[in-house]
């Protein structure tokens, strides 16, 4: 087993292979094509093939064939086992040597019972992340403080998105487009959960969040890219709203207080993987 971990560490000991693995972790449970990975990382296909093969041989990523395409996804079980090995071996079972790491051996501590701070991130913060903020604010039963932000926010919220929210009884007066930097300052609330709801935001290699919140990628198609008649474009926004509503409803039904950190991380990842919630 130790030799496998040594091979995994060797596979990650290269800046671009590490960047590739981090991208797949951020996009988990999505399966990405080699073409999309190459475009995000800015590497040539033949070079990327070498990196993918190295990580796959180390057991850190999975490969799946879909027709003529090959799709890749992070192997989160192996990633967790590697981190656990490092904590056990390098820290010698003494958490004071690695104070920033959760206690992976016991599964981490359970979440507190205070209201949880949840941030939804998209690129423009004009539709999908705004949906997430409005939905969790109304469906959370007072257990959550919901926020949203964009990596490159629009100046105005999407009018179709606002129309969908109003039609579903949400108060849109508090909503505004916000830059992600607002939530990185010392005065910002400490986040317990951070969800990316668009692929472009998840593709960006953002710095780690203070306090190590639980993160997940709940990617949804961009309704703003819908074409056709006005009715067809409005339908795209209603579909995005409905898909995110199902995810939020499933999220608020989780018994967060009873779950330890690792179990909760698996739970929010599972919500992203369930096709009936997409």
C-alpha positions as CSV (number, residue, x, y, z in Angstrom):
1,X,0.0,0.0,0.0
2,X,2.8,2.4,0.8
3,X,4.3,1.9,-2.6
4,X,1.0,3.0,-4.1
5,X,1.0,6.2,-2.1
6,X,4.7,6.9,-3.1
7,X,3.6,6.5,-6.8
8,X,0.7,8.9,-6.2
9,X,2.9,11.5,-4.6
10,X,5.3,11.1,-7.5
11,X,2.5,11.6,-10.0
12,X,1.4,14.8,-8.2
13,X,5.0,16.1,-8.0
14,X,4.7,18.1,-11.2
15,X,3.0,21.5,-11.4
16,X,0.8,20.7,-14.4
17,X,-0.2,17.2,-13.3
18,X,-1.1,18.7,-9.9
19,X,-3.1,21.5,-11.7
20,X,-4.9,18.8,-13.7
21,X,-5.8,16.8,-10.5
22,X,-7.0,19.9,-8.7
23,X,-9.2,20.8,-11.6
24,X,-10.9,17.4,-11.6
25,X,-11.3,17.6,-7.8
26,X,-13.0,21.0,-8.1
27,X,-15.3,19.7,-10.8
28,X,-16.1,16.4,-9.0
29,X,-18.4,14.5,-9.7
30,X,-18.3,15.9,-13.2
31,X,-16.6,13.8,-15.9
32,X,-14.5,16.0,-18.2
33,X,-13.3,15.3,-21.7
34,X,-9.6,15.7,-22.6
35,X,-10.5,18.6,-24.9
36,X,-12.2,20.6,-22.1
37,X,-9.3,19.9,-19.7
38,X,-6.8,21.0,-22.3
39,X,-8.7,24.2,-22.9
40,X,-8.9,25.1,-19.2
41,X,-5.3,24.3,-18.5
42,X,-3.9,25.6,-21.7
43,X,-1.9,22.5,-22.6
44,X,-1.5,20.6,-25.8
45,X,-3.4,17.3,-26.3
46,X,-0.4,15.1,-26.6
47,X,1.2,16.6,-23.4
48,X,-2.2,16.2,-21.6
49,X,-2.4,12.5,-22.6
50,X,0.9,11.9,-20.8
51,X,-0.3,13.6,-17.7
52,X,-3.7,11.8,-17.7
53,X,-2.0,8.5,-18.1
54,X,0.4,9.2,-15.2
55,X,-2.5,10.1,-12.9
56,X,-4.6,7.2,-14.0
57,X,-1.8,4.7,-13.5
58,X,-1.4,6.1,-10.0
59,X,-5.1,5.5,-9.3
60,X,-5.9,9.2,-8.8
61,X,-8.3,9.6,-11.7
62,X,-10.8,7.4,-13.5
63,X,-11.3,7.0,-17.2
64,X,-14.6,6.3,-18.9
65,X,-15.5,5.9,-22.5
66,X,-18.6,7.6,-23.8
67,X,-19.0,6.8,-27.5
68,X,-15.8,8.0,-29.2
69,X,-14.8,10.2,-26.3
70,X,-12.8,9.5,-23.1
71,X,-14.0,11.2,-20.0
72,X,-12.0,11.7,-16.8
73,X,-13.0,12.1,-13.1
74,X,-11.1,12.4,-9.9
75,X,-11.0,9.2,-7.8
76,X,-11.9,10.8,-4.5
77,X,-11.5,7.6,-2.5
78,X,-7.9,7.3,-3.4
79,X,-7.3,11.0,-2.7
80,X,-8.8,10.7,0.7
81,X,-6.7,7.6,1.4
82,X,-3.5,9.5,0.4
83,X,-4.3,12.4,2.7
84,X,-5.1,9.9,5.6
85,X,-1.8,8.2,4.9
86,X,0.1,11.4,5.1
87,X,-1.6,12.4,8.4
88,X,-0.9,9.0,9.9
89,X,2.6,8.6,8.7
90,X,4.0,12.1,8.7
91,X,2.2,13.4,11.8
92,X,2.6,10.0,13.5
93,X,-1.0,10.1,14.7
94,X,-0.3,13.4,16.6
95,X,-2.7,16.1,15.4
96,X,-0.7,18.8,17.0
97,X,1.9,18.3,14.3
98,X,-0.6,19.0,11.6
99,X,-3.0,21.4,13.2
100,X,-4.7,22.6,10.0
101,X,-5.9,19.1,9.1
102,X,-9.2,17.5,10.2
103,X,-9.0,14.3,12.3
104,X,-9.4,12.0,9.3
105,X,-9.1,8.9,11.4
106,X,-12.2,9.5,13.4
107,X,-14.1,11.2,10.5
108,X,-13.8,14.7,11.9
109,X,-16.1,16.5,14.3
110,X,-19.8,17.1,13.7
111,X,-21.0,20.4,12.5
112,X,-22.2,22.9,15.1
113,X,-25.9,23.7,15.6
114,X,-25.6,27.5,14.8
115,X,-26.9,28.9,11.6
116,X,-24.7,27.8,8.7
117,X,-23.2,30.3,6.3
118,X,-23.5,29.1,2.7
119,X,-22.1,30.8,-0.4
120,X,-23.1,30.0,-4.0
121,X,-20.6,31.0,-6.6
122,X,-21.0,31.5,-10.4
123,X,-19.1,33.6,-12.9
124,X,-21.5,36.5,-13.4
125,X,-23.6,36.2,-10.2
126,X,-26.7,37.1,-12.2
127,X,-28.8,34.0,-12.4
128,X,-27.8,30.5,-11.0
129,X,-26.0,31.7,-7.9
130,X,-28.7,34.2,-7.3
131,X,-31.2,31.4,-7.5
132,X,-29.2,29.5,-4.9
133,X,-29.1,32.5,-2.5
134,X,-32.9,33.1,-2.8
135,X,-33.9,29.5,-2.6
136,X,-31.8,28.7,0.5
137,X,-32.9,31.9,2.2
138,X,-36.6,30.9,1.8
139,X,-36.3,27.1,2.2
140,X,-33.7,26.9,4.9
141,X,-36.1,27.4,7.8
142,X,-33.8,29.8,9.6
143,X,-30.9,27.3,9.7
144,X,-28.8,29.0,7.0
145,X,-27.5,32.4,6.1
146,X,-27.4,32.3,2.2
147,X,-25.0,34.4,0.1
148,X,-24.0,34.5,-3.5
149,X,-21.1,36.0,-5.5
150,X,-19.4,36.0,-8.8
151,X,-15.8,35.6,-9.9
152,X,-16.5,38.3,-12.6
153,X,-19.9,39.6,-11.6
154,X,-22.3,41.4,-13.9
155,X,-23.4,44.9,-13.1
156,X,-27.1,43.9,-13.2
157,X,-29.0,40.7,-12.4
158,X,-30.6,38.9,-15.3
159,X,-34.1,40.0,-15.9
160,X,-35.3,36.5,-16.8
161,X,-33.9,35.2,-13.6
162,X,-35.6,37.9,-11.6
163,X,-38.9,37.1,-13.3
164,X,-38.6,33.5,-12.3
165,X,-37.9,34.4,-8.7
166,X,-40.8,36.7,-8.5
167,X,-43.1,34.2,-10.1
168,X,-42.1,31.7,-7.4
169,X,-42.8,34.1,-4.5
170,X,-39.2,35.1,-3.6
171,X,-38.4,38.6,-2.4
172,X,-35.9,40.0,-4.9
173,X,-35.2,43.3,-3.2
174,X,-32.1,42.2,-1.2
175,X,-30.5,40.6,-4.2
176,X,-27.5,42.2,-6.0
177,X,-24.5,41.1,-7.9
178,X,-21.5,40.8,-5.7
179,X,-17.8,40.1,-6.2
180,X,-16.3,37.0,-4.6
181,X,-13.7,39.3,-2.9
182,X,-16.4,40.6,-0.6
183,X,-16.4,37.2,1.1
184,X,-12.6,37.0,1.5
185,X,-12.1,40.0,3.7
186,X,-11.5,39.7,7.5
187,X,-14.9,41.2,8.1
188,X,-16.8,38.7,5.9
189,X,-18.8,35.9,7.6
190,X,-17.0,32.6,7.9
191,X,-18.4,30.1,5.4
192,X,-19.4,26.6,6.3
193,X,-20.4,25.6,2.7
194,X,-19.3,26.9,-0.7
195,X,-21.0,25.6,-3.8
196,X,-20.0,26.4,-7.3
197,X,-23.0,26.3,-9.7
198,X,-21.3,26.9,-13.0
199,X,-18.4,25.1,-14.6
200,X,-16.4,28.3,-15.4
201,X,-16.2,29.3,-11.8
202,X,-15.3,25.8,-10.7
203,X,-12.6,25.7,-13.4
204,X,-10.8,28.7,-11.8
205,X,-8.0,27.8,-9.4
206,X,-9.2,30.1,-6.5
207,X,-7.3,30.3,-3.2
208,X,-8.5,28.0,-0.4
209,X,-11.3,29.5,1.7
210,X,-10.5,30.5,5.2
211,X,-11.7,28.0,7.8
212,X,-11.8,25.1,5.3
213,X,-15.5,25.1,4.5
214,X,-17.1,22.1,2.9
215,X,-17.2,22.6,-0.9
216,X,-19.0,21.0,-3.8
217,X,-19.6,21.6,-7.5
218,X,-23.3,21.7,-8.3
219,X,-22.9,22.5,-12.0
220,X,-25.9,23.5,-14.0
221,X,-26.3,24.6,-17.7
222,X,-26.1,28.3,-18.2
223,X,-29.6,29.5,-19.0
224,X,-28.2,32.8,-20.2
225,X,-26.8,31.0,-23.2
226,X,-30.2,29.7,-24.3
227,X,-31.3,30.6,-27.8
228,X,-34.6,30.7,-29.6
229,X,-37.8,32.5,-28.9
230,X,-38.3,34.5,-25.7
231,X,-40.5,31.7,-24.4
232,X,-37.8,29.1,-25.0
233,X,-35.2,31.3,-23.2
234,X,-37.6,31.8,-20.3
235,X,-38.0,28.0,-20.1
236,X,-34.2,27.6,-19.8
237,X,-34.3,29.8,-16.7
238,X,-37.2,28.0,-15.2
239,X,-35.4,24.7,-15.7
240,X,-32.2,26.0,-14.1
241,X,-34.3,27.3,-11.1
242,X,-36.1,23.9,-10.8
243,X,-32.9,21.9,-10.9
244,X,-31.3,24.1,-8.2
245,X,-34.4,24.0,-6.1
246,X,-34.3,20.2,-6.0
247,X,-30.7,20.3,-4.9
248,X,-31.4,22.9,-2.2
249,X,-34.4,21.0,-0.9
250,X,-32.3,17.9,-0.6
251,X,-29.5,19.8,1.1
252,X,-31.8,21.4,3.7
253,X,-33.2,17.9,4.5
254,X,-29.7,16.6,5.5
255,X,-29.3,16.0,9.3
256,X,-26.2,18.3,9.3
257,X,-25.9,18.4,13.0
258,X,-25.6,14.6,13.3
259,X,-23.0,14.2,10.5
260,X,-19.2,14.4,10.9
261,X,-17.3,16.5,8.3
262,X,-16.3,13.6,6.0
263,X,-19.8,12.2,6.0
264,X,-21.2,15.6,5.2
265,X,-18.7,16.1,2.4
266,X,-19.8,12.8,0.9
267,X,-23.4,13.8,1.2
268,X,-23.1,17.1,-0.7
269,X,-21.0,15.4,-3.4
270,X,-23.8,12.8,-3.7
271,X,-26.4,15.5,-4.3
272,X,-24.3,16.7,-7.2
273,X,-24.1,13.2,-8.7
274,X,-27.8,12.3,-8.5
275,X,-29.3,12.6,-11.9
276,X,-32.8,13.1,-10.6
277,X,-31.7,16.3,-8.9
278,X,-30.1,17.8,-12.0
